[in-house]
């Protein structure tokens, strides 16, 4: 009788144990499912934020060939720069180099300095229908929608070294786009010097002998107004050597206007006798 009762009670104990195990398993599975969904939501959110951040760094690019159809320049531009997206890659490549100089990542992370970066939403690279008069490129902008147009002179595609000439033209064009101009008040001589300075760094990593072989500047306290662009490049290189990051800081200062005191601020010292000191130390 005892054996029989024991036998009858046994399934009841087993059933209870099994139900308890199943309940625990369901509880664990339910928790795992909640955690998985939670992790998934976080992951999607992080990816979304990253995608938005990456998108905010970029800009639209449009390539336009306005050269006369059938001309040598038009065909060469289509074959070597449009059909293979080389023009787009060059715009991005030159832009990245300039951004790293003028707006380094460390500035974006410190003190909210990202707000000082110039907004560029759309770059249009346009091969002009006619030769430009005094320069291989002209940059025009629309300040309202942050759109910039780089007009390229078709003559730069007619030489044997056309790929390098195109690269130089785009390097100068993108530099002009990213540099602040003091709301139009920065001396054109200084802007041209900054463009040549950055382009020289992009091409060789340093200031070449072409810019070293210049005469002393005799403009009293405003040697950055020299008509010789090479002289200004050498002067900028001197200031950069005085205090690393000078060009970047000067660009930041020119965001809202222009005043010669910005040279002082970028150097971190008085520039009262800067040109005189420059001539004495360099020449």
C-alpha positions as CSV (number, residue, x, y, z in Angstrom):
1,X,0.0,0.0,0.0
2,X,2.8,2.3,0.9
3,X,4.6,1.5,-2.3
4,X,1.4,2.2,-4.2
5,X,0.9,5.5,-2.5
6,X,4.5,6.5,-3.1
7,X,4.0,5.6,-6.7
8,X,0.9,7.7,-7.0
9,X,2.6,10.7,-5.4
10,X,5.7,10.5,-7.5
11,X,4.2,11.9,-10.7
12,X,2.7,14.8,-8.7
13,X,6.2,15.8,-7.5
14,X,7.7,15.4,-11.0
15,X,5.0,17.5,-12.5
16,X,5.5,20.3,-10.0
17,X,9.3,20.2,-10.7
18,X,8.7,20.3,-14.4
19,X,6.3,23.2,-14.2
20,X,8.7,25.1,-12.1
21,X,11.5,24.5,-14.6
22,X,9.3,25.6,-17.4
23,X,8.3,28.7,-15.6
24,X,11.9,29.6,-14.8
25,X,12.8,29.0,-18.4
26,X,10.0,31.2,-19.7
27,X,11.0,33.9,-17.2
28,X,14.6,33.8,-18.3
29,X,13.6,33.8,-22.0
30,X,11.2,36.7,-21.4
31,X,14.0,38.7,-19.7
32,X,16.5,37.8,-22.4
33,X,14.0,39.0,-25.0
34,X,13.5,42.3,-23.2
35,X,17.3,42.8,-22.9
36,X,17.8,41.9,-26.5
37,X,15.2,44.4,-27.6
38,X,16.6,47.1,-25.3
39,X,20.2,46.5,-26.7
40,X,18.7,46.6,-30.3
41,X,17.0,49.9,-29.6
42,X,20.3,51.4,-28.2
43,X,22.2,50.0,-31.2
44,X,19.8,51.5,-33.7
45,X,19.9,54.8,-31.9
46,X,23.7,54.9,-31.9
47,X,23.8,54.0,-35.6
48,X,21.3,56.7,-36.3
49,X,23.3,59.3,-34.4
50,X,26.5,58.3,-36.1
51,X,24.8,58.4,-39.5
52,X,23.5,61.9,-38.8
53,X,26.9,63.0,-37.6
54,X,28.6,61.7,-40.8
55,X,25.9,63.3,-42.9
56,X,26.4,66.6,-41.2
57,X,30.1,66.6,-42.2
58,X,29.4,66.1,-45.8
59,X,28.0,68.2,-48.7
60,X,26.4,67.6,-52.0
61,X,28.6,67.6,-55.1
62,X,27.4,68.4,-58.6
63,X,29.7,68.2,-61.7
64,X,28.7,70.2,-64.7
65,X,30.4,70.3,-68.1
66,X,29.6,73.5,-69.9
67,X,32.5,73.5,-72.3
68,X,31.6,73.6,-76.0
69,X,30.6,70.1,-77.0
70,X,33.1,68.2,-79.0
71,X,36.1,70.4,-78.0
72,X,39.2,68.7,-76.7
73,X,38.7,70.1,-73.1
74,X,35.1,68.9,-73.0
75,X,36.0,65.4,-74.1
76,X,38.9,65.1,-71.8
77,X,36.9,66.3,-68.9
78,X,34.1,63.8,-69.6
79,X,36.5,60.9,-70.0
80,X,39.0,61.5,-67.2
81,X,37.0,63.3,-64.6
82,X,33.2,62.7,-65.0
83,X,32.7,59.2,-66.3
84,X,34.9,57.7,-63.5
85,X,33.8,60.1,-60.7
86,X,37.4,61.4,-60.5
87,X,36.2,64.9,-60.2
88,X,34.0,64.0,-57.2
89,X,36.9,62.2,-55.5
90,X,39.2,65.2,-56.1
91,X,36.7,67.6,-54.5
92,X,36.4,65.3,-51.4
93,X,40.2,64.7,-51.2
94,X,41.1,68.4,-51.4
95,X,38.3,69.4,-49.0
96,X,39.4,66.8,-46.4
97,X,43.0,68.2,-46.4
98,X,41.8,71.8,-45.9
99,X,39.3,70.9,-43.2
100,X,42.0,69.1,-41.3
101,X,44.1,72.2,-41.3
102,X,41.4,74.8,-40.6
103,X,38.9,72.8,-38.5
104,X,40.8,69.9,-36.8
105,X,38.7,67.3,-34.9
106,X,40.1,68.4,-31.6
107,X,38.5,71.8,-32.1
108,X,35.1,70.2,-32.6
109,X,35.4,68.4,-29.3
110,X,36.6,71.3,-27.2
111,X,34.5,74.3,-26.0
112,X,31.9,73.9,-28.6
113,X,34.2,75.2,-31.3
114,X,32.4,73.2,-34.0
115,X,30.1,76.1,-34.4
116,X,32.9,78.1,-36.0
117,X,33.2,75.8,-38.9
118,X,32.0,77.3,-42.1
119,X,28.8,75.7,-43.5
120,X,29.2,74.1,-46.9
121,X,26.1,72.3,-48.1
122,X,26.6,72.1,-51.9
123,X,29.6,72.4,-54.1
124,X,29.2,72.7,-57.9
125,X,32.2,72.1,-60.0
126,X,31.6,73.6,-63.4
127,X,33.9,73.4,-66.4
128,X,33.4,76.8,-68.0
129,X,32.3,77.3,-71.6
130,X,35.1,79.9,-72.1
131,X,38.6,80.6,-70.9
132,X,38.8,82.7,-67.8
133,X,40.9,85.9,-68.0
134,X,43.4,86.0,-65.2
135,X,42.9,82.8,-63.2
136,X,42.3,79.1,-63.8
137,X,39.4,79.2,-61.3
138,X,36.7,81.5,-60.0
139,X,34.7,80.7,-56.9
140,X,31.2,82.2,-56.4
141,X,29.0,81.6,-53.5
142,X,25.4,82.0,-52.2
143,X,25.6,82.9,-48.6
144,X,21.9,82.1,-48.0
145,X,22.0,78.4,-48.8
146,X,25.7,77.7,-48.4
147,X,26.2,76.8,-52.0
148,X,29.5,77.3,-53.8
149,X,30.4,77.1,-57.5
150,X,33.9,76.5,-58.7
151,X,34.3,77.7,-62.3
152,X,37.2,75.8,-64.0
153,X,39.0,77.3,-67.0
154,X,39.0,74.8,-69.9
155,X,42.5,75.7,-70.8
156,X,43.9,73.8,-67.9
157,X,42.8,70.6,-69.6
158,X,44.7,71.2,-72.8
159,X,48.2,70.7,-71.5
160,X,50.1,67.5,-71.0
161,X,50.1,67.8,-67.2
162,X,46.3,68.4,-67.0
163,X,45.7,66.1,-64.1
164,X,48.0,68.0,-61.8
165,X,46.6,71.3,-63.1
166,X,43.1,70.1,-62.3
167,X,44.2,69.0,-58.8
168,X,45.8,72.4,-58.1
169,X,42.8,74.3,-59.3
170,X,40.5,72.3,-57.1
171,X,42.8,72.6,-54.1
172,X,42.7,76.4,-54.5
173,X,39.0,76.4,-55.1
174,X,38.1,74.3,-52.1
175,X,40.5,76.4,-49.9
176,X,38.7,79.5,-51.0
177,X,35.4,77.9,-50.1
178,X,36.5,76.9,-46.5
179,X,38.4,80.1,-45.6
180,X,36.4,82.8,-43.8
181,X,36.8,86.2,-45.5
182,X,35.9,88.5,-42.7
183,X,32.5,89.0,-44.2
184,X,34.2,90.3,-47.3
185,X,36.5,92.7,-45.5
186,X,39.7,90.6,-45.3
187,X,42.4,92.1,-47.6
188,X,42.4,90.1,-50.9
189,X,46.2,89.9,-50.7
190,X,45.9,88.0,-47.4
191,X,43.2,85.7,-48.7
192,X,45.3,84.9,-51.8
193,X,48.3,84.2,-49.6
194,X,46.3,81.8,-47.4
195,X,45.1,79.9,-50.4
196,X,48.6,79.6,-51.8
197,X,50.0,78.6,-48.4
198,X,47.6,75.8,-47.9
199,X,47.9,74.6,-51.5
200,X,51.7,74.5,-51.2
201,X,51.3,72.3,-48.0
202,X,48.9,70.0,-49.9
203,X,51.3,69.5,-52.8
204,X,54.6,69.1,-51.0
205,X,53.9,69.2,-47.2
206,X,56.1,72.3,-46.8
207,X,56.8,75.7,-48.3
208,X,58.9,75.2,-51.5
209,X,61.9,77.3,-52.7
210,X,59.5,79.1,-55.0
211,X,58.2,81.0,-52.0
212,X,61.5,81.2,-50.1
213,X,63.2,83.3,-52.9
214,X,61.4,86.5,-52.2
215,X,62.5,90.0,-51.1
216,X,61.9,91.5,-47.6
217,X,58.5,93.2,-47.2
218,X,58.5,97.0,-46.8
219,X,55.0,97.8,-45.8
220,X,55.6,99.0,-42.2
221,X,53.2,97.2,-40.0
222,X,51.0,95.6,-42.7
223,X,53.3,93.2,-44.5
224,X,50.3,90.9,-45.2
225,X,49.1,93.5,-47.7
226,X,52.0,92.8,-50.1
227,X,51.0,92.5,-53.7
228,X,53.5,89.6,-54.0
229,X,51.5,86.5,-53.0
230,X,54.8,84.5,-52.5
231,X,55.9,87.1,-49.9
232,X,52.7,86.6,-48.0
233,X,53.1,82.8,-48.1
234,X,56.6,83.1,-46.6
235,X,55.2,85.5,-44.0
236,X,52.4,83.1,-43.0
237,X,54.9,80.3,-42.8
238,X,57.0,82.5,-40.4
239,X,54.0,83.2,-38.2
240,X,53.1,79.5,-38.2
241,X,56.6,78.8,-37.0
242,X,56.2,81.4,-34.2
243,X,53.1,79.7,-32.9
244,X,51.8,76.5,-34.4
245,X,48.1,76.8,-35.4
246,X,48.4,80.5,-36.4
247,X,46.6,80.0,-39.8
248,X,43.8,78.0,-38.2
249,X,43.3,80.6,-35.4
250,X,43.4,83.5,-37.9
251,X,40.7,81.8,-40.0
252,X,38.6,81.4,-36.9
253,X,39.0,85.1,-36.1
254,X,37.9,86.1,-39.6
255,X,34.5,84.5,-39.2
256,X,32.7,87.7,-38.2
257,X,34.8,90.4,-39.7
258,X,38.3,91.7,-40.1
259,X,40.6,93.9,-38.1
260,X,44.4,93.9,-38.1
261,X,44.3,93.1,-34.4
262,X,43.3,89.6,-35.4
263,X,46.9,89.0,-36.3
264,X,47.8,89.7,-32.7
265,X,45.1,87.3,-31.4
266,X,46.1,84.5,-33.7
267,X,49.8,84.9,-32.7
268,X,48.9,85.3,-29.0
269,X,51.2,88.3,-28.8
270,X,51.4,91.9,-30.0
271,X,52.1,92.2,-33.7
272,X,53.0,95.9,-33.4
273,X,56.5,95.3,-34.8
274,X,55.8,91.9,-36.4
275,X,56.8,92.9,-40.0
276,X,60.0,94.5,-38.8
277,X,60.9,91.5,-36.7
278,X,60.0,89.2,-39.6
279,X,62.4,91.0,-42.0
280,X,65.2,91.0,-39.4
281,X,64.9,87.3,-38.5
282,X,64.2,85.9,-42.0
283,X,66.4,88.0,-44.3
